[in-house]
Amino acid sequence: MLVKIDSSWREQLSEQFEKEYFAKLAAFVRGEYMTKSIYPPPDKIFRAFDLCPFDKVKVVILGQDPYHGKGQANGLCFAVGAGVDLPPSLQNIYKEIADDIGVAMKPKGDLENWATQGVLLLNATLTVEAHKAGSHQGKGWEDFTDACVEALSRQKTGLVFILWGRYAQEKGKMIDREKHLVLTSAHPSPFSAYNGFFGCKHFSQTNDYLRKIGKEPINWGN
């Protein structure tokens, strides 16, 4: 796997690319793309990093796996490709935005507008086999994305980390709460959204914090 990633992230993560686990991960992913249907398309594996360079990050939303249906995964967590029906979790995210800040969301799910404003939409695992949720877990991606979160926590101040669900909250344990705002709630999945995601007001809280520390708030519209 030829790693084509934004130069600011390449600088931060250069040591990861030299480690044994990443060599094994790259070989695994390369073989998977050669023999199976894998999502997202290979040129979008690192799209979250390319759209949101390290020095531009203001908010981090942590997901778990890319969507595993055809045309869904586009390299940004919770987002889907153009023209694809909104998955239930994203529908619920849009409902919360509407209730929280009164923004009526359009029925499109790319979320590129968020990424280019400084929202890193980071999945813990960056690839998946078609129709096999979790199929690329435990292959090394989690080590790589842990390094991303750790670098952000250590190198920067005044970030907002949004952690929906137990998985994201476990992954976010390394975040320095003294330097950053960490927002947690239930996952927006239909199975858990009514257990604390709806009404969490993370979007208004994020913007209130950014304004407080002198940063431009996020336009959460799509």
C-alpha positions in Angstrom: 0.0 0.0 0.0 1.5 3.3 -1.1 0.7 5.7 1.7 -0.5 9.0 0.1 -1.5 11.2 3.0 -1.4 14.9 3.7 2.1 16.2 4.4 1.3 17.6 7.8 0.0 14.2 8.9 2.9 12.4 7.3 5.3 14.5 9.4 3.4 13.7 12.6 3.0 10.0 11.9 6.3 9.3 10.1 7.4 6.9 12.9 4.3 4.8 12.4 5.0 4.2 8.8 8.3 2.6 9.7 7.0 0.2 12.3 6.6 -3.5 11.8 2.9 -3.5 12.5 2.3 -0.9 9.7 4.3 -3.0 7.2 2.1 -6.0 8.1 -1.0 -3.9 7.8 0.0 -2.5 4.5 0.6 -6.0 3.1 -2.7 -7.2 4.4 -4.7 -4.3 3.0 -2.9 -4.5 -0.4 -3.8 -8.2 -0.6 -7.4 -7.5 0.3 -7.9 -4.9 -2.4 -6.4 -7.3 -5.0 -8.6 -10.2 -4.1 -11.9 -8.9 -2.6 -14.3 -6.0 -2.6 -13.0 -3.5 -0.1 -14.3 -0.1 1.0 -13.7 2.7 0.8 -12.0 3.0 -2.7 -8.2 3.0 -2.1 -7.8 6.6 -3.0 -10.1 7.6 -0.1 -8.5 5.5 2.7 -6.8 8.6 4.1 -9.4 11.2 2.9 -10.2 12.3 6.5 -6.5 13.4 6.9 -6.3 15.0 3.4 -9.4 17.1 3.9 -8.4 18.1 7.5 -4.6 18.7 7.8 -3.1 18.3 11.3 -2.6 22.0 11.8 -6.2 22.7 10.9 -7.9 20.3 13.3 -10.4 21.9 15.7 -12.8 19.0 16.4 -12.4 15.2 16.3 -15.3 12.8 15.9 -14.3 9.2 16.4 -16.1 6.4 14.6 -15.4 2.6 14.5 -15.6 1.0 11.0 -16.3 2.3 7.5 -19.7 1.4 6.2 -19.6 -1.9 4.3 -22.3 -1.4 1.7 -21.6 -0.6 -1.9 -20.9 3.1 -2.5 -21.3 4.0 1.2 -17.8 4.5 2.7 -16.0 7.6 1.6 -13.2 7.9 4.0 -15.0 10.0 6.6 -16.6 8.5 9.6 -20.4 8.5 9.7 -20.4 10.0 6.1 -21.5 8.3 2.9 -20.8 8.9 -0.8 -22.8 11.3 -3.0 -26.3 10.0 -3.9 -26.3 7.3 -1.2 -29.2 7.0 1.2 -28.5 8.3 4.6 -27.7 5.5 7.1 -29.8 5.5 10.3 -26.9 6.8 12.5 -26.4 9.8 10.2 -30.1 10.4 10.1 -30.1 10.6 13.9 -27.0 12.9 13.9 -28.9 15.2 11.6 -32.0 15.1 13.9 -29.8 16.1 16.8 -28.3 19.0 14.8 -31.8 20.3 13.9 -33.0 20.0 17.5 -29.8 21.4 19.0 -29.0 24.4 16.8 -32.0 24.6 14.5 -30.2 23.8 11.2 -32.3 21.9 8.7 -30.0 19.3 7.1 -30.1 18.4 3.5 -30.5 14.8 2.5 -26.9 14.3 1.6 -24.3 12.7 3.7 -20.8 13.4 2.4 -19.8 15.7 5.3 -16.9 17.2 3.4 -18.1 20.6 4.5 -17.3 19.6 8.1 -13.9 18.2 7.3 -12.7 21.2 5.4 -13.6 23.4 8.4 -11.4 21.4 10.8 -13.5 18.4 11.8 -11.4 15.2 11.7 -13.9 12.5 11.0 -11.8 9.5 12.0 -12.7 5.9 12.0 -10.7 3.6 14.2 -10.4 1.1 11.3 -9.9 2.7 7.9 -10.9 -0.2 5.6 -13.5 -3.0 5.6 -14.5 -6.0 3.4 -17.9 -5.6 1.6 -20.8 -6.8 3.7 -18.5 -7.9 6.6 -18.7 -5.4 9.4 -15.5 -5.4 11.5 -13.6 -7.6 9.0 -10.4 -5.4 9.2 -10.4 -4.9 12.9 -7.3 -6.2 14.8 -5.0 -5.9 11.7 -3.2 -2.8 12.8 -5.5 0.1 11.9 -6.3 0.7 15.6 -2.6 1.2 16.5 -2.3 3.7 13.7 -5.4 5.7 14.6 -4.5 5.5 18.3 -1.2 7.3 17.3 -3.3 9.9 15.5 -5.4 10.6 18.6 -2.3 10.6 20.9 -0.5 13.1 18.6 -3.5 15.4 18.6 -3.9 15.3 22.3 -0.2 15.8 23.0 0.7 18.4 20.4 -2.3 20.6 20.3 -4.5 22.4 22.8 -8.2 23.5 22.8 -9.5 20.7 20.6 -13.0 19.2 21.0 -13.2 15.4 21.0 -16.7 14.0 20.4 -17.0 10.4 21.5 -20.3 8.6 20.8 -20.7 5.2 22.3 -18.5 2.9 24.4 -16.0 2.0 21.7 -15.1 5.7 21.0 -15.0 6.5 24.7 -12.5 3.6 25.3 -10.4 4.8 22.4 -10.4 8.3 23.8 -9.1 7.4 27.2 -5.7 8.7 26.3 -7.0 12.3 25.6 -5.7 14.9 28.0 -8.9 16.4 29.6 -6.9 19.3 31.0 -6.0 20.5 27.5 -9.1 19.6 25.5 -12.9 19.4 25.7 -14.2 15.8 25.6 -17.9 15.3 24.9 -19.4 11.9 25.4 -22.8 10.3 24.9 -24.6 7.2 23.6 -24.0 6.2 20.0 -26.4 7.7 17.4 -27.3 4.2 16.2 -31.1 3.5 16.4 -30.3 0.9 19.0 -28.9 3.5 21.5 -29.8 7.0 20.3 -32.6 7.4 22.8 -30.3 6.4 25.7 -28.5 9.7 25.7 -27.5 10.7 22.2 -30.7 12.7 21.5 -30.4 15.8 23.6 -26.7 15.7 24.1 -26.3 19.1 22.4 -22.7 18.4 21.3 -22.9 20.6 18.3 -23.8 23.8 20.3 -21.4 22.8 23.1 -18.6 22.5 20.5 -19.3 25.9 19.0 -19.7 27.6 22.4 -16.2 26.2 23.4 -14.6 27.2 20.2 -15.9 30.7 20.5 -14.8 30.9 24.1 -11.2 30.1 23.2 -11.2 32.4 20.2 -11.7 29.9 17.4 -14.2 30.1 14.5 -17.2 27.9 15.2 -18.2 25.1 12.9 -21.0 25.6 10.3 -22.7 22.3 10.9 -24.9 22.6 7.9 -24.3 20.3 4.9 
